[in-house]
Amino acid sequence: MPLYSYIALKQGKEVVRGEITASNLKDARDVVRKMGLVPTQINEAVDIKAKKATRLSSLSLSEKIDFISTLQILLTSGIPAVESLMFMEQEAAKKKIRDMSKILKTQIMAGSTFADTMARYPQVFGYIFIGLVKAGEESGELEKTLDRIKNLLEKQANIKGKVIGTLMYPMFVIVLAFFIIIIMLTFVFPAFKDMFAQQEKALPWITSMMILAGDYLKTYWFTIPIFVVAVFAFCFLMINWQPARNILDKVVLKVPLLNNLILYSNYSNFLSVLSVSYDAGIPVVDCLHLAVITLTNSVMKNKMSGAIVKVQQGMQVSQALKSTGIVPKMLLFMIATGEQSGRLGDMLEKGVNFLDRTLDAIIDTLTKMIEPIMLIVIGSIVLVMALALYLPLFQSYMIWGATHVDHRSGDKNKTPVLEINLKWKITKF
C-alpha cells in the first residue's frame, strides 16, 4: 500500500506529523481520524530518489496562472491531457512550466492521475491547487474546475497586488526620510559647526543633539550599514521565525487602519477558496481545511483551525465561525442563511463579493489617509532640521541687535565683534 505523510491537530492545539500506510487518500484520512487526530494535510509520501530525479522549484503565483490558463484552454478545446502537456513541454515560454509539463506528462503516461502526480510535488503546486484538481477529476469536471482555479489565483494575485501597493508608499517614504536624516547629519550640520562655535551663548539643545549625532556618524560611519543589515535581519526574523511571527501577527491586528487591511485580505482569500472548493463538490470540512491554508495571520489561522474542530464535532459552519470572535457579522449572517436555505454555495459566492467590496473600500480609505500622514511625517522631519539650523542663527542675530543698540547709545566698551565673525563665517561657508 502507498505511504502517506500527514499533519494533524491533537486536541485542537498540538501539531502532529507522521506517516501511515493506506490504500488511498480517503482511507488515510480515516486512519488519522481514528487515531484521535484532526487531519489538516495528507499527501502521498514522495520517494526521495524520485524527488531527486525530478526536482522542481516552487512556482510563483503568476507562473501558476500561466500554467493553469494554458492547460484549461487546451483541455476545453478537446485536446487530451497527455497531448496538452506535450504541447506545453515544447511551447511554454517559461522553463519551469516546460519542466513541470514534462514530468506530469511522463507520470500520467505511466498511469497516474493529474491530482496524484501533483500531490508528489506539494512545494510546487500547493495543497489548495492539488485538492481542487482532485475534486475536479473525481467529479468529471476537470476543465470547469481548472477555470475556477484560474479565477481564484487571479483574484489572489489581485488582492496581493492591492495590499502590496498600499503598503509600498509608506515604506518608500520611511526609507526616504531615513536617508534625508543621514545626509543632513553627515554633511549639512558639520558645515555649520564652526560658525556655531563662535556664539557666546550655549546652543539650543536640539542643535547640540544634531551636531553630536553628525560627529558620531562621521567617526563611526560603518554603523550605518550595520544598522541597515540589522533592520533587514530583524524583519526576516519576524517573518520567518514562528514565535516572533506569532507576536508580530498579534501586534498588527491591534494597529488601527492596518488591522482591517490584514483581516479582510485574509477573509477574502479564505472565503474564495471555501466557495470554489465547495462548488467543486469537496466535503465542507475538507473545504475548511483548504481555506485555512490561505490564511497568513497565525492568530486567524489558529482560531479558524479551532472552528474546524467544532464543525467536525457537528456544529454548523456559521456557529463555528462565530465562536472565533473575528468573523464579520454580515458574513456570518450570509453563511447562516445559506445553511438554513440549502443554498450555501450561492451565499458563499455572495459573501466573497461582499468581502471584495469591503476590501476595496478599506484600501481606498487607507490610500487617501496615508498620503497626508506621510506628508506630515516628512514635514515634521524638515521642521526639526530647520529649527536645529536656524535657532542658533536667530540667537546670534538677537545678540548682535542688542550689542548694536548699546553701541549706538554710547556704550563704547561693547563692540559688534560677533557681527564681524558671523559675517565672515557665512561668507566663507
Contacts in CASP RR format, 6 or more apart in sequence:
PFRMAT RR
TARGET T0000
AUTHOR 0000-0000-0000
METHOD contacts of the structure
MODEL  1
MPLYSYIALKQGKEVVRGEITASNLKDARDVVRKMGLVPTQINEAVDIKA
KKATRLSSLSLSEKIDFISTLQILLTSGIPAVESLMFMEQEAAKKKIRDM
SKILKTQIMAGSTFADTMARYPQVFGYIFIGLVKAGEESGELEKTLDRIK
NLLEKQANIKGKVIGTLMYPMFVIVLAFFIIIIMLTFVFPAFKDMFAQQE
KALPWITSMMILAGDYLKTYWFTIPIFVVAVFAFCFLMINWQPARNILDK
VVLKVPLLNNLILYSNYSNFLSVLSVSYDAGIPVVDCLHLAVITLTNSVM
KNKMSGAIVKVQQGMQVSQALKSTGIVPKMLLFMIATGEQSGRLGDMLEK
GVNFLDRTLDAIIDTLTKMIEPIMLIVIGSIVLVMALALYLPLFQSYMIW
GATHVDHRSGDKNKTPVLEINLKWKITKF
1 21 0 8 1.000
1 22 0 8 1.000
1 23 0 8 1.000
2 21 0 8 1.000
2 22 0 8 1.000
2 23 0 8 1.000
2 24 0 8 1.000
2 44 0 8 1.000
2 45 0 8 1.000
3 19 0 8 1.000
3 20 0 8 1.000
3 21 0 8 1.000
3 44 0 8 1.000
3 45 0 8 1.000
4 19 0 8 1.000
4 20 0 8 1.000
4 21 0 8 1.000
4 22 0 8 1.000
4 25 0 8 1.000
4 28 0 8 1.000
4 42 0 8 1.000
4 43 0 8 1.000
4 44 0 8 1.000
4 45 0 8 1.000
5 17 0 8 1.000
5 18 0 8 1.000
5 19 0 8 1.000
5 42 0 8 1.000
5 43 0 8 1.000
5 44 0 8 1.000
5 45 0 8 1.000
6 17 0 8 1.000
6 18 0 8 1.000
6 19 0 8 1.000
6 20 0 8 1.000
6 28 0 8 1.000
6 32 0 8 1.000
6 37 0 8 1.000
6 39 0 8 1.000
6 41 0 8 1.000
6 42 0 8 1.000
6 43 0 8 1.000
7 15 0 8 1.000
7 16 0 8 1.000
7 17 0 8 1.000
7 18 0 8 1.000
7 39 0 8 1.000
7 40 0 8 1.000
7 41 0 8 1.000
7 42 0 8 1.000
8 15 0 8 1.000
8 16 0 8 1.000
8 17 0 8 1.000
8 32 0 8 1.000
8 35 0 8 1.000
8 37 0 8 1.000
8 38 0 8 1.000
8 39 0 8 1.000
8 40 0 8 1.000
9 15 0 8 1.000
9 16 0 8 1.000
9 37 0 8 1.000
9 38 0 8 1.000
9 40 0 8 1.000
9 305 0 8 1.000
9 306 0 8 1.000
9 309 0 8 1.000
10 16 0 8 1.000
10 36 0 8 1.000
10 37 0 8 1.000
10 38 0 8 1.000
12 38 0 8 1.000
12 305 0 8 1.000
12 306 0 8 1.000
12 309 0 8 1.000
16 37 0 8 1.000
19 45 0 8 1.000
20 28 0 8 1.000
20 31 0 8 1.000
20 32 0 8 1.000
22 28 0 8 1.000
22 30 0 8 1.000
22 31 0 8 1.000
25 42 0 8 1.000
25 44 0 8 1.000
25 119 0 8 1.000
25 134 0 8 1.000
28 42 0 8 1.000
29 39 0 8 1.000
29 42 0 8 1.000
32 39 0 8 1.000
32 42 0 8 1.000
33 39 0 8 1.000
38 308 0 8 1.000
38 309 0 8 1.000
38 312 0 8 1.000
39 289 0 8 1.000
40 289 0 8 1.000
40 292 0 8 1.000
40 305 0 8 1.000
41 127 0 8 1.000
41 289 0 8 1.000
41 293 0 8 1.000
43 119 0 8 1.000
43 122 0 8 1.000
43 127 0 8 1.000
43 130 0 8 1.000
44 116 0 8 1.000
44 119 0 8 1.000
44 120 0 8 1.000
46 120 0 8 1.000
46 121 0 8 1.000
50 120 0 8 1.000
51 120 0 8 1.000
54 103 0 8 1.000
56 96 0 8 1.000
56 99 0 8 1.000
56 100 0 8 1.000
56 103 0 8 1.000
56 121 0 8 1.000
56 123 0 8 1.000
56 124 0 8 1.000
57 96 0 8 1.000
57 124 0 8 1.000
58 123 0 8 1.000
58 124 0 8 1.000
59 67 0 8 1.000
59 96 0 8 1.000
59 97 0 8 1.000
59 100 0 8 1.000
59 124 0 8 1.000
59 125 0 8 1.000
61 153 0 8 1.000
61 156 0 8 1.000
61 157 0 8 1.000
61 160 0 8 1.000
62 157 0 8 1.000
63 94 0 8 1.000
63 96 0 8 1.000
63 97 0 8 1.000
64 125 0 8 1.000
64 129 0 8 1.000
64 153 0 8 1.000
65 150 0 8 1.000
65 153 0 8 1.000
65 154 0 8 1.000
65 157 0 8 1.000
66 92 0 8 1.000
66 93 0 8 1.000
66 94 0 8 1.000
66 97 0 8 1.000
67 88 0 8 1.000
67 92 0 8 1.000
67 97 0 8 1.000
67 100 0 8 1.000
67 101 0 8 1.000
68 146 0 8 1.000
68 149 0 8 1.000
68 150 0 8 1.000
68 153 0 8 1.000
69 150 0 8 1.000
70 88 0 8 1.000
70 92 0 8 1.000
70 97 0 8 1.000
71 84 0 8 1.000
71 85 0 8 1.000
71 88 0 8 1.000
71 146 0 8 1.000
72 143 0 8 1.000
72 146 0 8 1.000
72 147 0 8 1.000
72 150 0 8 1.000
74 83 0 8 1.000
74 84 0 8 1.000
74 87 0 8 1.000
74 88 0 8 1.000
75 81 0 8 1.000
75 84 0 8 1.000
75 142 0 8 1.000
75 143 0 8 1.000
75 146 0 8 1.000
76 143 0 8 1.000
76 147 0 8 1.000
79 87 0 8 1.000
81 108 0 8 1.000
81 114 0 8 1.000
82 105 0 8 1.000
82 108 0 8 1.000
82 109 0 8 1.000
85 101 0 8 1.000
85 102 0 8 1.000
85 104 0 8 1.000
85 105 0 8 1.000
85 108 0 8 1.000
86 101 0 8 1.000
86 105 0 8 1.000
88 97 0 8 1.000
88 98 0 8 1.000
88 101 0 8 1.000
89 98 0 8 1.000
89 101 0 8 1.000
89 102 0 8 1.000
89 105 0 8 1.000
90 98 0 8 1.000
92 98 0 8 1.000
92 101 0 8 1.000
100 124 0 8 1.000
103 117 0 8 1.000
103 121 0 8 1.000
104 114 0 8 1.000
104 117 0 8 1.000
104 118 0 8 1.000
107 117 0 8 1.000
107 120 0 8 1.000
108 114 0 8 1.000
108 117 0 8 1.000
113 137 0 8 1.000
114 133 0 8 1.000
114 137 0 8 1.000
114 142 0 8 1.000
115 130 0 8 1.000
115 131 0 8 1.000
115 133 0 8 1.000
115 134 0 8 1.000
115 137 0 8 1.000
118 124 0 8 1.000
118 125 0 8 1.000
118 129 0 8 1.000
118 130 0 8 1.000
118 133 0 8 1.000
119 130 0 8 1.000
119 134 0 8 1.000
122 130 0 8 1.000
126 293 0 8 1.000
127 290 0 8 1.000
127 293 0 8 1.000
128 152 0 8 1.000
128 273 0 8 1.000
128 277 0 8 1.000
128 290 0 8 1.000
128 293 0 8 1.000
128 294 0 8 1.000
129 149 0 8 1.000
131 277 0 8 1.000
131 282 0 8 1.000
131 290 0 8 1.000
132 145 0 8 1.000
132 148 0 8 1.000
132 149 0 8 1.000
132 152 0 8 1.000
132 276 0 8 1.000
132 277 0 8 1.000
132 280 0 8 1.000
132 282 0 8 1.000
132 290 0 8 1.000
133 142 0 8 1.000
133 145 0 8 1.000
133 146 0 8 1.000
133 149 0 8 1.000
135 145 0 8 1.000
135 277 0 8 1.000
135 280 0 8 1.000
135 281 0 8 1.000
135 282 0 8 1.000
136 142 0 8 1.000
136 144 0 8 1.000
136 145 0 8 1.000
136 280 0 8 1.000
139 145 0 8 1.000
139 280 0 8 1.000
139 281 0 8 1.000
141 280 0 8 1.000
145 280 0 8 1.000
148 276 0 8 1.000
148 279 0 8 1.000
148 280 0 8 1.000
149 276 0 8 1.000
151 276 0 8 1.000
152 272 0 8 1.000
152 273 0 8 1.000
152 276 0 8 1.000
155 268 0 8 1.000
155 272 0 8 1.000
156 269 0 8 1.000
156 272 0 8 1.000
156 294 0 8 1.000
159 265 0 8 1.000
159 268 0 8 1.000
159 269 0 8 1.000
159 359 0 8 1.000
162 265 0 8 1.000
162 359 0 8 1.000
162 360 0 8 1.000
162 363 0 8 1.000
163 261 0 8 1.000
163 265 0 8 1.000
163 363 0 8 1.000
166 261 0 8 1.000
166 363 0 8 1.000
166 366 0 8 1.000
166 367 0 8 1.000
166 370 0 8 1.000
169 370 0 8 1.000
169 371 0 8 1.000
169 374 0 8 1.000
170 370 0 8 1.000
170 373 0 8 1.000
170 374 0 8 1.000
173 374 0 8 1.000
173 377 0 8 1.000
173 378 0 8 1.000
174 377 0 8 1.000
176 378 0 8 1.000
177 377 0 8 1.000
177 378 0 8 1.000
177 381 0 8 1.000
180 378 0 8 1.000
180 381 0 8 1.000
181 381 0 8 1.000
181 385 0 8 1.000
182 217 0 8 1.000
182 224 0 8 1.000
184 210 0 8 1.000
184 385 0 8 1.000
185 210 0 8 1.000
185 213 0 8 1.000
185 214 0 8 1.000
185 217 0 8 1.000
186 214 0 8 1.000
186 217 0 8 1.000
186 218 0 8 1.000
186 221 0 8 1.000
188 385 0 8 1.000
188 389 0 8 1.000
189 210 0 8 1.000
189 211 0 8 1.000
189 213 0 8 1.000
189 214 0 8 1.000
189 388 0 8 1.000
189 389 0 8 1.000
190 211 0 8 1.000
190 214 0 8 1.000
190 215 0 8 1.000
190 218 0 8 1.000
191 429 0 8 1.000
192 389 0 8 1.000
192 392 0 8 1.000
192 429 0 8 1.000
193 211 0 8 1.000
194 425 0 8 1.000
195 422 0 8 1.000
195 425 0 8 1.000
195 426 0 8 1.000
195 429 0 8 1.000
196 203 0 8 1.000
196 207 0 8 1.000
196 211 0 8 1.000
196 392 0 8 1.000
198 418 0 8 1.000
198 421 0 8 1.000
198 422 0 8 1.000
198 425 0 8 1.000
199 392 0 8 1.000
199 395 0 8 1.000
199 396 0 8 1.000
199 399 0 8 1.000
199 418 0 8 1.000
200 399 0 8 1.000
200 418 0 8 1.000
201 395 0 8 1.000
201 399 0 8 1.000
202 208 0 8 1.000
203 211 0 8 1.000
203 392 0 8 1.000
204 387 0 8 1.000
204 388 0 8 1.000
204 391 0 8 1.000
204 392 0 8 1.000
204 395 0 8 1.000
206 384 0 8 1.000
206 387 0 8 1.000
206 388 0 8 1.000
206 391 0 8 1.000
207 388 0 8 1.000
207 389 0 8 1.000
207 391 0 8 1.000
207 392 0 8 1.000
209 388 0 8 1.000
210 385 0 8 1.000
210 388 0 8 1.000
217 223 0 8 1.000
217 224 0 8 1.000
237 244 0 8 1.000
238 244 0 8 1.000
238 245 0 8 1.000
238 247 0 8 1.000
238 248 0 8 1.000
239 245 0 8 1.000
239 248 0 8 1.000
242 298 0 8 1.000
245 298 0 8 1.000
246 298 0 8 1.000
246 299 0 8 1.000
249 297 0 8 1.000
249 298 0 8 1.000
249 299 0 8 1.000
249 300 0 8 1.000
250 299 0 8 1.000
252 258 0 8 1.000
252 259 0 8 1.000
252 262 0 8 1.000
252 297 0 8 1.000
253 259 0 8 1.000
253 262 0 8 1.000
253 263 0 8 1.000
253 297 0 8 1.000
253 299 0 8 1.000
257 365 0 8 1.000
257 366 0 8 1.000
257 369 0 8 1.000
260 362 0 8 1.000
261 359 0 8 1.000
261 362 0 8 1.000
261 363 0 8 1.000
261 366 0 8 1.000
262 297 0 8 1.000
263 297 0 8 1.000
263 300 0 8 1.000
263 326 0 8 1.000
264 355 0 8 1.000
264 358 0 8 1.000
264 359 0 8 1.000
264 362 0 8 1.000
265 359 0 8 1.000
266 294 0 8 1.000
266 295 0 8 1.000
266 296 0 8 1.000
266 297 0 8 1.000
266 300 0 8 1.000
267 327 0 8 1.000
267 328 0 8 1.000
267 331 0 8 1.000
267 355 0 8 1.000
267 359 0 8 1.000
268 352 0 8 1.000
268 355 0 8 1.000
268 356 0 8 1.000
268 359 0 8 1.000
269 294 0 8 1.000
269 295 0 8 1.000
270 291 0 8 1.000
270 292 0 8 1.000
270 294 0 8 1.000
270 295 0 8 1.000
270 304 0 8 1.000
271 291 0 8 1.000
271 331 0 8 1.000
271 348 0 8 1.000
271 351 0 8 1.000
271 352 0 8 1.000
271 355 0 8 1.000
272 294 0 8 1.000
272 352 0 8 1.000
273 287 0 8 1.000
273 290 0 8 1.000
273 291 0 8 1.000
273 293 0 8 1.000
273 294 0 8 1.000
274 287 0 8 1.000
274 288 0 8 1.000
274 290 0 8 1.000
274 291 0 8 1.000
274 348 0 8 1.000
275 345 0 8 1.000
275 348 0 8 1.000
275 349 0 8 1.000
275 351 0 8 1.000
275 352 0 8 1.000
277 286 0 8 1.000
277 287 0 8 1.000
277 290 0 8 1.000
277 291 0 8 1.000
278 284 0 8 1.000
278 287 0 8 1.000
278 344 0 8 1.000
278 345 0 8 1.000
278 348 0 8 1.000
279 345 0 8 1.000
279 348 0 8 1.000
279 349 0 8 1.000
282 290 0 8 1.000
284 311 0 8 1.000
284 317 0 8 1.000
284 344 0 8 1.000
285 308 0 8 1.000
285 311 0 8 1.000
285 312 0 8 1.000
288 304 0 8 1.000
288 307 0 8 1.000
288 308 0 8 1.000
288 311 0 8 1.000
288 317 0 8 1.000
289 308 0 8 1.000
291 304 0 8 1.000
292 301 0 8 1.000
292 304 0 8 1.000
292 305 0 8 1.000
292 308 0 8 1.000
295 301 0 8 1.000
295 304 0 8 1.000
299 326 0 8 1.000
300 326 0 8 1.000
303 324 0 8 1.000
303 325 0 8 1.000
303 326 0 8 1.000
304 321 0 8 1.000
304 324 0 8 1.000
306 320 0 8 1.000
306 324 0 8 1.000
307 320 0 8 1.000
307 321 0 8 1.000
307 323 0 8 1.000
307 324 0 8 1.000
308 320 0 8 1.000
310 319 0 8 1.000
310 320 0 8 1.000
310 323 0 8 1.000
311 317 0 8 1.000
311 320 0 8 1.000
315 323 0 8 1.000
316 336 0 8 1.000
316 339 0 8 1.000
317 335 0 8 1.000
317 339 0 8 1.000
317 344 0 8 1.000
318 332 0 8 1.000
318 335 0 8 1.000
318 336 0 8 1.000
318 339 0 8 1.000
319 336 0 8 1.000
321 327 0 8 1.000
321 331 0 8 1.000
321 332 0 8 1.000
321 335 0 8 1.000
322 332 0 8 1.000
328 358 0 8 1.000
330 354 0 8 1.000
331 351 0 8 1.000
331 354 0 8 1.000
331 355 0 8 1.000
334 347 0 8 1.000
334 348 0 8 1.000
334 350 0 8 1.000
334 351 0 8 1.000
334 354 0 8 1.000
335 344 0 8 1.000
335 347 0 8 1.000
335 348 0 8 1.000
335 351 0 8 1.000
337 347 0 8 1.000
338 344 0 8 1.000
338 345 0 8 1.000
338 346 0 8 1.000
338 347 0 8 1.000
341 347 0 8 1.000
396 418 0 8 1.000
396 422 0 8 1.000
399 418 0 8 1.000
400 416 0 8 1.000
400 418 0 8 1.000
400 419 0 8 1.000
400 422 0 8 1.000
403 414 0 8 1.000
403 415 0 8 1.000
403 416 0 8 1.000
403 418 0 8 1.000
403 419 0 8 1.000
404 416 0 8 1.000
404 419 0 8 1.000
406 414 0 8 1.000
407 414 0 8 1.000
407 415 0 8 1.000
407 416 0 8 1.000
END
